[in-house]
Amino acid sequence: MSCTNSDKPLGGVKCVVTNCVHHNTDNECMADHIMVGGRDANKVSETGCETFSKKECCN
């Protein structure tokens, strides 16, 4: 698994996906950047965080 986490939260990005490797206990994203997909989206359900990487074990 490839994962690049920052030493501080990504400003203004909240995340409640607790099984993502970039999630912290304050519901902040610790990725160094994010990519949001859904180029032709017309509603929220047609977008998504393409930076998501499933956490395989407990911290």
PDBQT receptor file of N, H, CA, C and O in Angstrom, charges set to zero:
ATOM      1  N   MET A   1       0.841  -1.173   0.000  1.00  0.00    +0.000 N 
ATOM      2  CA  MET A   1       0.000   0.000   0.000  1.00  0.00    +0.000 C 
ATOM      3  C   MET A   1       0.886   1.236   0.000  1.00  0.00    +0.000 C 
ATOM      4  O   MET A   1       1.840   1.323   0.773  1.00  0.00    +0.000 OA
ATOM      5  N   SER A   2       0.572   2.182  -0.860  1.00  0.00    +0.000 N 
ATOM      6  H   SER A   2      -0.203   2.111  -1.488  1.00  0.00    +0.000 HD
ATOM      7  CA  SER A   2       1.304   3.434  -0.913  1.00  0.00    +0.000 C 
ATOM      8  C   SER A   2       0.497   4.505  -0.197  1.00  0.00    +0.000 C 
ATOM      9  O   SER A   2      -0.687   4.696  -0.474  1.00  0.00    +0.000 OA
ATOM     10  N   CYS A   3       1.140   5.190   0.715  1.00  0.00    +0.000 N 
ATOM     11  H   CYS A   3       2.102   5.035   0.940  1.00  0.00    +0.000 HD
ATOM     12  CA  CYS A   3       0.432   6.175   1.520  1.00  0.00    +0.000 C 
ATOM     13  C   CYS A   3       1.412   7.253   1.938  1.00  0.00    +0.000 C 
ATOM     14  O   CYS A   3       2.437   6.962   2.554  1.00  0.00    +0.000 OA
ATOM     15  N   THR A   4       1.100   8.492   1.606  1.00  0.00    +0.000 N 
ATOM     16  H   THR A   4       0.267   8.728   1.106  1.00  0.00    +0.000 HD
ATOM     17  CA  THR A   4       1.933   9.606   2.027  1.00  0.00    +0.000 C 
ATOM     18  C   THR A   4       1.118  10.502   2.931  1.00  0.00    +0.000 C 
ATOM     19  O   THR A   4       0.240  11.228   2.465  1.00  0.00    +0.000 OA
ATOM     20  N   ASN A   5       1.402  10.456   4.225  1.00  0.00    +0.000 N 
ATOM     21  H   ASN A   5       2.115   9.867   4.604  1.00  0.00    +0.000 HD
ATOM     22  CA  ASN A   5       0.700  11.277   5.189  1.00  0.00    +0.000 C 
ATOM     23  C   ASN A   5       1.561  12.450   5.603  1.00  0.00    +0.000 C 
ATOM     24  O   ASN A   5       2.784  12.350   5.702  1.00  0.00    +0.000 OA
ATOM     25  N   SER A   6       0.898  13.552   5.840  1.00  0.00    +0.000 N 
ATOM     26  H   SER A   6      -0.095  13.633   5.759  1.00  0.00    +0.000 HD
ATOM     27  CA  SER A   6       1.543  14.761   6.323  1.00  0.00    +0.000 C 
ATOM     28  C   SER A   6       1.674  14.689   7.835  1.00  0.00    +0.000 C 
ATOM     29  O   SER A   6       1.018  13.867   8.476  1.00  0.00    +0.000 OA
ATOM     30  N   ASP A   7       2.511  15.538   8.412  1.00  0.00    +0.000 N 
ATOM     31  H   ASP A   7       3.044  16.206   7.892  1.00  0.00    +0.000 HD
ATOM     32  CA  ASP A   7       2.630  15.590   9.862  1.00  0.00    +0.000 C 
ATOM     33  C   ASP A   7       1.568  16.495  10.480  1.00  0.00    +0.000 C 
ATOM     34  O   ASP A   7       1.466  16.601  11.702  1.00  0.00    +0.000 OA
ATOM     35  N   LYS A   8       0.768  17.157   9.611  1.00  0.00    +0.000 N 
ATOM     36  H   LYS A   8       0.851  17.071   8.618  1.00  0.00    +0.000 HD
ATOM     37  CA  LYS A   8      -0.337  17.979  10.102  1.00  0.00    +0.000 C 
ATOM     38  C   LYS A   8      -1.532  17.796   9.172  1.00  0.00    +0.000 C 
ATOM     39  O   LYS A   8      -1.367  17.431   8.008  1.00  0.00    +0.000 OA
ATOM     40  N   PRO A   9      -2.739  18.051   9.687  1.00  0.00    +0.000 N 
ATOM     41  CA  PRO A   9      -3.948  17.865   8.874  1.00  0.00    +0.000 C 
ATOM     42  C   PRO A   9      -3.962  18.752   7.631  1.00  0.00    +0.000 C 
ATOM     43  O   PRO A   9      -3.402  19.848   7.623  1.00  0.00    +0.000 OA
ATOM     44  N   LEU A  10      -4.611  18.255   6.590  1.00  0.00    +0.000 N 
ATOM     45  H   LEU A  10      -5.066  17.364   6.597  1.00  0.00    +0.000 HD
ATOM     46  CA  LEU A  10      -4.801  19.017   5.365  1.00  0.00    +0.000 C 
ATOM     47  C   LEU A  10      -5.862  20.072   5.648  1.00  0.00    +0.000 C 
ATOM     48  O   LEU A  10      -7.023  19.731   5.876  1.00  0.00    +0.000 OA
ATOM     49  N   GLY A  11      -5.495  21.311   5.638  1.00  0.00    +0.000 N 
ATOM     50  H   GLY A  11      -4.552  21.588   5.452  1.00  0.00    +0.000 HD
ATOM     51  CA  GLY A  11      -6.365  22.420   6.033  1.00  0.00    +0.000 C 
ATOM     52  C   GLY A  11      -7.727  22.414   5.371  1.00  0.00    +0.000 C 
ATOM     53  O   GLY A  11      -7.838  22.352   4.147  1.00  0.00    +0.000 OA
ATOM     54  N   GLY A  12      -8.757  22.480   6.192  1.00  0.00    +0.000 N 
ATOM     55  H   GLY A  12      -8.666  22.530   7.187  1.00  0.00    +0.000 HD
ATOM     56  CA  GLY A  12     -10.123  22.589   5.709  1.00  0.00    +0.000 C 
ATOM     57  C   GLY A  12     -10.749  21.306   5.201  1.00  0.00    +0.000 C 
ATOM     58  O   GLY A  12     -11.895  21.319   4.751  1.00  0.00    +0.000 OA
ATOM     59  N   VAL A  13     -10.017  20.187   5.262  1.00  0.00    +0.000 N 
ATOM     60  H   VAL A  13      -9.086  20.176   5.628  1.00  0.00    +0.000 HD
ATOM     61  CA  VAL A  13     -10.549  18.922   4.763  1.00  0.00    +0.000 C 
ATOM     62  C   VAL A  13     -10.936  18.039   5.947  1.00  0.00    +0.000 C 
ATOM     63  O   VAL A  13     -10.073  17.565   6.685  1.00  0.00    +0.000 OA
ATOM     64  N   LYS A  14     -12.223  17.824   6.119  1.00  0.00    +0.000 N 
ATOM     65  H   LYS A  14     -12.924  18.210   5.519  1.00  0.00    +0.000 HD
ATOM     66  CA  LYS A  14     -12.726  16.935   7.159  1.00  0.00    +0.000 C 
ATOM     67  C   LYS A  14     -12.995  15.575   6.537  1.00  0.00    +0.000 C 
ATOM     68  O   LYS A  14     -13.371  15.480   5.368  1.00  0.00    +0.000 OA
ATOM     69  N   CYS A  15     -12.801  14.518   7.327  1.00  0.00    +0.000 N 
ATOM     70  H   CYS A  15     -12.496  14.595   8.276  1.00  0.00    +0.000 HD
ATOM     71  CA  CYS A  15     -12.996  13.164   6.847  1.00  0.00    +0.000 C 
ATOM     72  C   CYS A  15     -13.561  12.302   7.961  1.00  0.00    +0.000 C 
ATOM     73  O   CYS A  15     -13.004  12.261   9.058  1.00  0.00    +0.000 OA
ATOM     74  N   VAL A  16     -14.653  11.617   7.694  1.00  0.00    +0.000 N 
ATOM     75  H   VAL A  16     -15.106  11.649   6.803  1.00  0.00    +0.000 HD
ATOM     76  CA  VAL A  16     -15.255  10.720   8.688  1.00  0.00    +0.000 C 
ATOM     77  C   VAL A  16     -15.109   9.255   8.285  1.00  0.00    +0.000 C 
ATOM     78  O   VAL A  16     -15.743   8.381   8.877  1.00  0.00    +0.000 OA
ATOM     79  N   VAL A  17     -14.284   8.987   7.288  1.00  0.00    +0.000 N 
ATOM     80  H   VAL A  17     -13.769   9.697   6.808  1.00  0.00    +0.000 HD
ATOM     81  CA  VAL A  17     -14.066   7.620   6.816  1.00  0.00    +0.000 C 
ATOM     82  C   VAL A  17     -12.998   6.973   7.702  1.00  0.00    +0.000 C 
ATOM     83  O   VAL A  17     -11.806   7.036   7.401  1.00  0.00    +0.000 OA
ATOM     84  N   THR A  18     -13.439   6.359   8.784  1.00  0.00    +0.000 N 
ATOM     85  H   THR A  18     -14.407   6.308   9.029  1.00  0.00    +0.000 HD
ATOM     86  CA  THR A  18     -12.509   5.860   9.802  1.00  0.00    +0.000 C 
ATOM     87  C   THR A  18     -11.633   4.702   9.330  1.00  0.00    +0.000 C 
ATOM     88  O   THR A  18     -10.618   4.414   9.964  1.00  0.00    +0.000 OA
ATOM     89  N   ASN A  19     -11.990   4.041   8.250  1.00  0.00    +0.000 N 
ATOM     90  H   ASN A  19     -12.815   4.275   7.735  1.00  0.00    +0.000 HD
ATOM     91  CA  ASN A  19     -11.151   2.948   7.759  1.00  0.00    +0.000 C 
ATOM     92  C   ASN A  19     -10.202   3.387   6.638  1.00  0.00    +0.000 C 
ATOM     93  O   ASN A  19      -9.680   2.549   5.903  1.00  0.00    +0.000 OA
ATOM     94  N   CYS A  20      -9.981   4.692   6.509  1.00  0.00    +0.000 N 
ATOM     95  H   CYS A  20     -10.405   5.373   7.106  1.00  0.00    +0.000 HD
ATOM     96  CA  CYS A  20      -8.998   5.228   5.550  1.00  0.00    +0.000 C 
ATOM     97  C   CYS A  20      -7.681   5.477   6.287  1.00  0.00    +0.000 C 
ATOM     98  O   CYS A  20      -7.681   5.952   7.423  1.00  0.00    +0.000 OA
ATOM     99  N   VAL A  21      -6.565   5.158   5.639  1.00  0.00    +0.000 N 
ATOM    100  H   VAL A  21      -6.565   4.772   4.716  1.00  0.00    +0.000 HD
ATOM    101  CA  VAL A  21      -5.253   5.351   6.256  1.00  0.00    +0.000 C 
ATOM    102  C   VAL A  21      -4.939   6.817   6.534  1.00  0.00    +0.000 C 
ATOM    103  O   VAL A  21      -4.068   7.115   7.350  1.00  0.00    +0.000 OA
ATOM    104  N   HIS A  22      -5.628   7.728   5.875  1.00  0.00    +0.000 N 
ATOM    105  H   HIS A  22      -6.337   7.486   5.212  1.00  0.00    +0.000 HD
ATOM    106  CA  HIS A  22      -5.361   9.159   6.039  1.00  0.00    +0.000 C 
ATOM    107  C   HIS A  22      -6.224   9.812   7.121  1.00  0.00    +0.000 C 
ATOM    108  O   HIS A  22      -6.026  10.987   7.429  1.00  0.00    +0.000 OA
ATOM    109  N   HIS A  23      -7.168   9.085   7.697  1.00  0.00    +0.000 N 
ATOM    110  H   HIS A  23      -7.328   8.130   7.447  1.00  0.00    +0.000 HD
ATOM    111  CA  HIS A  23      -8.094   9.610   8.709  1.00  0.00    +0.000 C 
ATOM    112  C   HIS A  23      -7.416   9.673  10.074  1.00  0.00    +0.000 C 
ATOM    113  O   HIS A  23      -6.684   8.756  10.447  1.00  0.00    +0.000 OA
ATOM    114  N   ASN A  24      -7.659  10.768  10.830  1.00  0.00    +0.000 N 
ATOM    115  H   ASN A  24      -8.253  11.513  10.527  1.00  0.00    +0.000 HD
ATOM    116  CA  ASN A  24      -7.196  10.800  12.221  1.00  0.00    +0.000 C 
ATOM    117  C   ASN A  24      -8.403  10.878  13.155  1.00  0.00    +0.000 C 
ATOM    118  O   ASN A  24      -9.536  11.049  12.705  1.00  0.00    +0.000 OA
ATOM    119  N   THR A  25      -8.154  10.753  14.438  1.00  0.00    +0.000 N 
ATOM    120  H   THR A  25      -7.234  10.614  14.803  1.00  0.00    +0.000 HD
ATOM    121  CA  THR A  25      -9.252  10.671  15.411  1.00  0.00    +0.000 C 
ATOM    122  C   THR A  25     -10.031  11.972  15.570  1.00  0.00    +0.000 C 
ATOM    123  O   THR A  25     -11.089  11.981  16.200  1.00  0.00    +0.000 OA
ATOM    124  N   ASP A  26      -9.531  13.063  15.014  1.00  0.00    +0.000 N 
ATOM    125  H   ASP A  26      -8.672  13.056  14.502  1.00  0.00    +0.000 HD
ATOM    126  CA  ASP A  26     -10.252  14.340  15.039  1.00  0.00    +0.000 C 
ATOM    127  C   ASP A  26     -11.051  14.557  13.756  1.00  0.00    +0.000 C 
ATOM    128  O   ASP A  26     -11.478  15.676  13.470  1.00  0.00    +0.000 OA
ATOM    129  N   ASN A  27     -11.253  13.482  12.980  1.00  0.00    +0.000 N 
ATOM    130  H   ASN A  27     -10.906  12.573  13.212  1.00  0.00    +0.000 HD
ATOM    131  CA  ASN A  27     -11.956  13.536  11.690  1.00  0.00    +0.000 C 
ATOM    132  C   ASN A  27     -11.310  14.518  10.722  1.00  0.00    +0.000 C 
ATOM    133  O   ASN A  27     -11.996  15.281  10.041  1.00  0.00    +0.000 OA
ATOM    134  N   GLU A  28      -9.984  14.488  10.672  1.00  0.00    +0.000 N 
ATOM    135  H   GLU A  28      -9.427  13.868  11.225  1.00  0.00    +0.000 HD
ATOM    136  CA  GLU A  28      -9.228  15.316   9.744  1.00  0.00    +0.000 C 
ATOM    137  C   GLU A  28      -8.480  14.416   8.768  1.00  0.00    +0.000 C 
ATOM    138  O   GLU A  28      -8.179  13.263   9.075  1.00  0.00    +0.000 OA
ATOM    139  N   CYS A  29      -8.188  14.955   7.600  1.00  0.00    +0.000 N 
ATOM    140  H   CYS A  29      -8.432  15.892   7.351  1.00  0.00    +0.000 HD
ATOM    141  CA  CYS A  29      -7.443  14.227   6.581  1.00  0.00    +0.000 C 
ATOM    142  C   CYS A  29      -5.954  14.523   6.752  1.00  0.00    +0.000 C 
ATOM    143  O   CYS A  29      -5.533  15.679   6.780  1.00  0.00    +0.000 OA
ATOM    144  N   MET A  30      -5.165  13.446   6.865  1.00  0.00    +0.000 N 
ATOM    145  H   MET A  30      -5.507  12.507   6.842  1.00  0.00    +0.000 HD
ATOM    146  CA  MET A  30      -3.725  13.589   7.055  1.00  0.00    +0.000 C 
ATOM    147  C   MET A  30      -2.928  13.331   5.768  1.00  0.00    +0.000 C 
ATOM    148  O   MET A  30      -1.699  13.268   5.804  1.00  0.00    +0.000 OA
ATOM    149  N   ALA A  31      -3.621  13.184   4.641  1.00  0.00    +0.000 N 
ATOM    150  H   ALA A  31      -4.619  13.235   4.612  1.00  0.00    +0.000 HD
ATOM    151  CA  ALA A  31      -2.932  13.013   3.362  1.00  0.00    +0.000 C 
ATOM    152  C   ALA A  31      -2.199  14.306   3.020  1.00  0.00    +0.000 C 
ATOM    153  O   ALA A  31      -2.608  15.383   3.455  1.00  0.00    +0.000 OA
ATOM    154  N   ASP A  32      -1.128  14.211   2.252  1.00  0.00    +0.000 N 
ATOM    155  H   ASP A  32      -0.796  13.337   1.899  1.00  0.00    +0.000 HD
ATOM    156  CA  ASP A  32      -0.424  15.431   1.865  1.00  0.00    +0.000 C 
ATOM    157  C   ASP A  32      -1.163  16.191   0.764  1.00  0.00    +0.000 C 
ATOM    158  O   ASP A  32      -0.890  17.368   0.526  1.00  0.00    +0.000 OA
ATOM    159  N   HIS A  33      -2.100  15.515   0.094  1.00  0.00    +0.000 N 
ATOM    160  H   HIS A  33      -2.321  14.559   0.287  1.00  0.00    +0.000 HD
ATOM    161  CA  HIS A  33      -2.975  16.133  -0.902  1.00  0.00    +0.000 C 
ATOM    162  C   HIS A  33      -4.148  15.182  -1.118  1.00  0.00    +0.000 C 
ATOM    163  O   HIS A  33      -4.093  14.030  -0.688  1.00  0.00    +0.000 OA
ATOM    164  N   ILE A  34      -5.198  15.643  -1.774  1.00  0.00    +0.000 N 
ATOM    165  H   ILE A  34      -5.242  16.579  -2.124  1.00  0.00    +0.000 HD
ATOM    166  CA  ILE A  34      -6.313  14.764  -2.120  1.00  0.00    +0.000 C 
ATOM    167  C   ILE A  34      -6.685  14.946  -3.580  1.00  0.00    +0.000 C 
ATOM    168  O   ILE A  34      -6.373  15.962  -4.201  1.00  0.00    +0.000 OA
ATOM    169  N   MET A  35      -7.359  13.938  -4.111  1.00  0.00    +0.000 N 
ATOM    170  H   MET A  35      -7.612  13.113  -3.606  1.00  0.00    +0.000 HD
ATOM    171  CA  MET A  35      -7.895  13.981  -5.469  1.00  0.00    +0.000 C 
ATOM    172  C   MET A  35      -9.368  13.629  -5.368  1.00  0.00    +0.000 C 
ATOM    173  O   MET A  35      -9.724  12.566  -4.859  1.00  0.00    +0.000 OA
ATOM    174  N   VAL A  36     -10.221  14.514  -5.849  1.00  0.00    +0.000 N 
ATOM    175  H   VAL A  36      -9.932  15.378  -6.262  1.00  0.00    +0.000 HD
ATOM    176  CA  VAL A  36     -11.663  14.274  -5.827  1.00  0.00    +0.000 C 
ATOM    177  C   VAL A  36     -12.101  13.925  -7.236  1.00  0.00    +0.000 C 
ATOM    178  O   VAL A  36     -11.849  14.670  -8.183  1.00  0.00    +0.000 OA
ATOM    179  N   GLY A  37     -12.761  12.783  -7.362  1.00  0.00    +0.000 N 
ATOM    180  H   GLY A  37     -12.966  12.178  -6.592  1.00  0.00    +0.000 HD
ATOM    181  CA  GLY A  37     -13.217  12.315  -8.666  1.00  0.00    +0.000 C 
ATOM    182  C   GLY A  37     -14.686  12.592  -8.903  1.00  0.00    +0.000 C 
ATOM    183  O   GLY A  37     -15.425  12.949  -7.986  1.00  0.00    +0.000 OA
ATOM    184  N   GLY A  38     -15.094  12.423 -10.145  1.00  0.00    +0.000 N 
ATOM    185  H   GLY A  38     -14.493  12.134 -10.890  1.00  0.00    +0.000 HD
ATOM    186  CA  GLY A  38     -16.475  12.628 -10.548  1.00  0.00    +0.000 C 
ATOM    187  C   GLY A  38     -16.590  13.762 -11.560  1.00  0.00    +0.000 C 
ATOM    188  O   GLY A  38     -17.409  14.668 -11.408  1.00  0.00    +0.000 OA
ATOM    189  N   ARG A  39     -15.774  13.695 -12.570  1.00  0.00    +0.000 N 
ATOM    190  H   ARG A  39     -15.109  12.959 -12.693  1.00  0.00    +0.000 HD
ATOM    191  CA  ARG A  39     -15.656  14.781 -13.557  1.00  0.00    +0.000 C 
ATOM    192  C   ARG A  39     -17.001  15.324 -14.050  1.00  0.00    +0.000 C 
ATOM    193  O   ARG A  39     -17.163  16.539 -14.167  1.00  0.00    +0.000 OA
ATOM    194  N   ASP A  40     -17.953  14.460 -14.335  1.00  0.00    +0.000 N 
ATOM    195  H   ASP A  40     -17.822  13.473 -14.240  1.00  0.00    +0.000 HD
ATOM    196  CA  ASP A  40     -19.237  14.908 -14.863  1.00  0.00    +0.000 C 
ATOM    197  C   ASP A  40     -20.348  14.843 -13.819  1.00  0.00    +0.000 C 
ATOM    198  O   ASP A  40     -21.515  14.662 -14.165  1.00  0.00    +0.000 OA
ATOM    199  N   ALA A  41     -19.991  14.988 -12.555  1.00  0.00    +0.000 N 
ATOM    200  H   ALA A  41     -19.043  15.135 -12.275  1.00  0.00    +0.000 HD
ATOM    201  CA  ALA A  41     -20.951  14.869 -11.457  1.00  0.00    +0.000 C 
ATOM    202  C   ALA A  41     -22.024  15.947 -11.506  1.00  0.00    +0.000 C 
ATOM    203  O   ALA A  41     -21.772  17.096 -11.867  1.00  0.00    +0.000 OA
ATOM    204  N   ASN A  42     -23.234  15.531 -11.130  1.00  0.00    +0.000 N 
ATOM    205  H   ASN A  42     -23.439  14.597 -10.837  1.00  0.00    +0.000 HD
ATOM    206  CA  ASN A  42     -24.353  16.453 -11.000  1.00  0.00    +0.000 C 
ATOM    207  C   ASN A  42     -24.909  16.457  -9.588  1.00  0.00    +0.000 C 
ATOM    208  O   ASN A  42     -25.757  17.283  -9.248  1.00  0.00    +0.000 OA
ATOM    209  N   LYS A  43     -24.429  15.526  -8.761  1.00  0.00    +0.000 N 
ATOM    210  H   LYS A  43     -23.741  14.855  -9.037  1.00  0.00    +0.000 HD
ATOM    211  CA  LYS A  43     -24.856  15.460  -7.370  1.00  0.00    +0.000 C 
ATOM    212  C   LYS A  43     -23.752  14.832  -6.532  1.00  0.00    +0.000 C 
ATOM    213  O   LYS A  43     -22.856  14.176  -7.063  1.00  0.00    +0.000 OA
ATOM    214  N   VAL A  44     -23.820  15.034  -5.229  1.00  0.00    +0.000 N 
ATOM    215  H   VAL A  44     -24.548  15.567  -4.797  1.00  0.00    +0.000 HD
ATOM    216  CA  VAL A  44     -22.784  14.573  -4.309  1.00  0.00    +0.000 C 
ATOM    217  C   VAL A  44     -22.468  13.096  -4.480  1.00  0.00    +0.000 C 
ATOM    218  O   VAL A  44     -21.298  12.712  -4.459  1.00  0.00    +0.000 OA
ATOM    219  N   SER A  45     -23.479  12.268  -4.649  1.00  0.00    +0.000 N 
ATOM    220  H   SER A  45     -24.429  12.580  -4.666  1.00  0.00    +0.000 HD
ATOM    221  CA  SER A  45     -23.259  10.822  -4.743  1.00  0.00    +0.000 C 
ATOM    222  C   SER A  45     -22.448  10.421  -5.984  1.00  0.00    +0.000 C 
ATOM    223  O   SER A  45     -22.019   9.272  -6.092  1.00  0.00    +0.000 OA
ATOM    224  N   GLU A  46     -22.237  11.339  -6.901  1.00  0.00    +0.000 N 
ATOM    225  H   GLU A  46     -22.585  12.273  -6.813  1.00  0.00    +0.000 HD
ATOM    226  CA  GLU A  46     -21.447  11.062  -8.100  1.00  0.00    +0.000 C 
ATOM    227  C   GLU A  46     -20.009  11.554  -7.973  1.00  0.00    +0.000 C 
ATOM    228  O   GLU A  46     -19.261  11.544  -8.951  1.00  0.00    +0.000 OA
ATOM    229  N   THR A  47     -19.618  11.982  -6.778  1.00  0.00    +0.000 N 
ATOM    230  H   THR A  47     -20.225  11.990  -5.984  1.00  0.00    +0.000 HD
ATOM    231  CA  THR A  47     -18.248  12.412  -6.523  1.00  0.00    +0.000 C 
ATOM    232  C   THR A  47     -17.619  11.460  -5.517  1.00  0.00    +0.000 C 
ATOM    233  O   THR A  47     -18.317  10.657  -4.899  1.00  0.00    +0.000 OA
ATOM    234  N   GLY A  48     -16.339  11.544  -5.356  1.00  0.00    +0.000 N 
ATOM    235  H   GLY A  48     -15.772  12.197  -5.858  1.00  0.00    +0.000 HD
ATOM    236  CA  GLY A  48     -15.680  10.685  -4.379  1.00  0.00    +0.000 C 
ATOM    237  C   GLY A  48     -14.218  11.024  -4.211  1.00  0.00    +0.000 C 
ATOM    238  O   GLY A  48     -13.588  11.583  -5.108  1.00  0.00    +0.000 OA
ATOM    239  N   CYS A  49     -13.682  10.680  -3.050  1.00  0.00    +0.000 N 
ATOM    240  H   CYS A  49     -14.194  10.225  -2.320  1.00  0.00    +0.000 HD
ATOM    241  CA  CYS A  49     -12.273  10.896  -2.756  1.00  0.00    +0.000 C 
ATOM    242  C   CYS A  49     -11.460   9.766  -3.373  1.00  0.00    +0.000 C 
ATOM    243  O   CYS A  49     -11.560   8.620  -2.936  1.00  0.00    +0.000 OA
ATOM    244  N   GLU A  50     -10.672  10.073  -4.364  1.00  0.00    +0.000 N 
ATOM    245  H   GLU A  50     -10.591  11.004  -4.719  1.00  0.00    +0.000 HD
ATOM    246  CA  GLU A  50      -9.845   9.069  -5.015  1.00  0.00    +0.000 C 
ATOM    247  C   GLU A  50      -8.533   8.836  -4.262  1.00  0.00    +0.000 C 
ATOM    248  O   GLU A  50      -7.734   7.989  -4.660  1.00  0.00    +0.000 OA
ATOM    249  N   THR A  51      -8.311   9.576  -3.187  1.00  0.00    +0.000 N 
ATOM    250  H   THR A  51      -8.960  10.264  -2.863  1.00  0.00    +0.000 HD
ATOM    251  CA  THR A  51      -7.125   9.410  -2.359  1.00  0.00    +0.000 C 
ATOM    252  C   THR A  51      -7.340   8.316  -1.321  1.00  0.00    +0.000 C 
ATOM    253  O   THR A  51      -6.383   7.872  -0.687  1.00  0.00    +0.000 OA
ATOM    254  N   PHE A  52      -8.581   7.875  -1.140  1.00  0.00    +0.000 N 
ATOM    255  H   PHE A  52      -9.358   8.236  -1.655  1.00  0.00    +0.000 HD
ATOM    256  CA  PHE A  52      -8.908   6.846  -0.156  1.00  0.00    +0.000 C 
ATOM    257  C   PHE A  52      -8.039   5.611  -0.336  1.00  0.00    +0.000 C 
ATOM    258  O   PHE A  52      -7.856   5.112  -1.446  1.00  0.00    +0.000 OA
ATOM    259  N   SER A  53      -7.514   5.136   0.772  1.00  0.00    +0.000 N 
ATOM    260  H   SER A  53      -7.663   5.542   1.674  1.00  0.00    +0.000 HD
ATOM    261  CA  SER A  53      -6.773   3.881   0.803  1.00  0.00    +0.000 C 
ATOM    262  C   SER A  53      -7.185   3.178   2.089  1.00  0.00    +0.000 C 
ATOM    263  O   SER A  53      -7.046   3.732   3.179  1.00  0.00    +0.000 OA
ATOM    264  N   LYS A  54      -7.692   1.955   1.956  1.00  0.00    +0.000 N 
ATOM    265  H   LYS A  54      -7.804   1.505   1.070  1.00  0.00    +0.000 HD
ATOM    266  CA  LYS A  54      -8.231   1.244   3.109  1.00  0.00    +0.000 C 
ATOM    267  C   LYS A  54      -7.145   0.907   4.118  1.00  0.00    +0.000 C 
ATOM    268  O   LYS A  54      -6.078   0.398   3.775  1.00  0.00    +0.000 OA
ATOM    269  N   LYS A  55      -7.453   1.208   5.372  1.00  0.00    +0.000 N 
ATOM    270  H   LYS A  55      -8.320   1.622   5.650  1.00  0.00    +0.000 HD
ATOM    271  CA  LYS A  55      -6.572   0.862   6.483  1.00  0.00    +0.000 C 
ATOM    272  C   LYS A  55      -6.649  -0.639   6.700  1.00  0.00    +0.000 C 
ATOM    273  O   LYS A  55      -7.735  -1.178   6.908  1.00  0.00    +0.000 OA
ATOM    274  N   GLU A  56      -5.529  -1.309   6.653  1.00  0.00    +0.000 N 
ATOM    275  H   GLU A  56      -4.646  -0.871   6.484  1.00  0.00    +0.000 HD
ATOM    276  CA  GLU A  56      -5.498  -2.768   6.750  1.00  0.00    +0.000 C 
ATOM    277  C   GLU A  56      -5.342  -3.276   8.180  1.00  0.00    +0.000 C 
ATOM    278  O   GLU A  56      -5.636  -4.436   8.466  1.00  0.00    +0.000 OA
ATOM    279  N   CYS A  57      -4.883  -2.411   9.072  1.00  0.00    +0.000 N 
ATOM    280  H   CYS A  57      -4.645  -1.468   8.839  1.00  0.00    +0.000 HD
ATOM    281  CA  CYS A  57      -4.710  -2.853  10.452  1.00  0.00    +0.000 C 
ATOM    282  C   CYS A  57      -4.988  -1.707  11.411  1.00  0.00    +0.000 C 
ATOM    283  O   CYS A  57      -5.168  -0.562  10.995  1.00  0.00    +0.000 OA
ATOM    284  N   CYS A  58      -5.020  -2.011  12.632  1.00  0.00    +0.000 N 
ATOM    285  H   CYS A  58      -4.874  -2.941  12.970  1.00  0.00    +0.000 HD
ATOM    286  CA  CYS A  58      -5.271  -0.990  13.672  1.00  0.00    +0.000 C 
ATOM    287  C   CYS A  58      -3.997  -0.206  13.957  1.00  0.00    +0.000 C 
ATOM    288  O   CYS A  58      -2.886  -0.714  13.812  1.00  0.00    +0.000 OA
ATOM    289  N   ASN A  59      -4.188   1.035  14.364  1.00  0.00    +0.000 N 
ATOM    290  H   ASN A  59      -5.091   1.448  14.482  1.00  0.00    +0.000 HD
ATOM    291  CA  ASN A  59      -3.029   1.874  14.728  1.00  0.00    +0.000 C 
ATOM    292  C   ASN A  59      -2.701   1.704  16.188  1.00  0.00    +0.000 C 
ATOM    293  O   ASN A  59      -1.761   2.323  16.685  1.00  0.00    +0.000 OA
TER     294      ASN A  59
